[in-house]
Amino acid sequence: MTNFKRFKAERIIDRQDGSQVKITAEVMHGTGLSSSIGYYALHRNRPNQEWSYLSDRAKKSPTGAGDFVTTGEILGTGALLMQ
């Protein structure tokens, strides 16, 4: 069993075009003693706008964020749970 130091981690990433992405990683508990990490991502075009959820149907992305978020950014957010 993994010893998580925290149960939720968030990162806000500023993009060159002024938009932002917020990635959240959360420890999820299923049946038994196993844990897993769930991810989701939000996007906004400007810092003063509301966040919008990125679809969970995009290809090749654990968050469903598709082109907005890289795999490295997702895994880096998950790694914060261990710190």
N, C-alpha and C positions, 0 to 999 in steps of 0.2 A: 504494500500500500504506500502511496506517495504521501509525503508530509508537506502539505501545502501551508505556506506561511500566511496566506490570505485567501479569501474565497471569491473576490471580485477585483479585477484590475481594468483600468481604462487608460487609453492613450488618445490624445487629440493630435492629429498630424496636419500641419499647415502645408498646402500645396503652392506651387509657384504662381498659379493663376488666381490666388486669393481664396480658393475654396478650402474646406476642411473636411477631414474624415475622422470620426470617433470610432475606435475599435474597443469592444468590451469582451473580456474573457471571464467566464464564471465557472466555478467548480460545480459540477452536477453530480448528484448521487442517485444511482439506480438501485435496483434490488440487490441485496447482498452487501458486501463490503467494498465493491468496486466504485471508483470515481472516474469521471471523465471531465473534459473541459468543453464547454459550449461557447461559441463565438457568435457575435453579431456586429454589424457595422452600420453607422449612420453617416449621412453626408449633408453638407450645406454649401451653397455657393459663396456665401459671405458670412463672416463671424456674427453679424447682427440678425441673421435669419434663423428660423426654426430648423431643427434637425429633421431629416427624412430618412426613414428606414430603407436600406438597400435590399432589393429583392433576394429571396432565398432560392431563386430559380436560375441564377447566373451559372455559367459553366466554370468548372475547374477552380472553385473557391469554397473553402469550408464555411465562410460567412455568407456566401451568395453575393458577395460584393463585386465579383467580376473584374472589370477594368479599374475600379476605384481603389482597390487595396491589393498589395502584393502578398504573396505567401510569407515572405520574410517579416513583413509588418504584423501579420496575424500571429505567427509563431513568437515574435518578440514580445507581443502583448501577453501571450500565454506564459512566457518565461517569467513575467513579473509576478506571477502567482507563487513562485518559488523563492522570491526575495523577501 
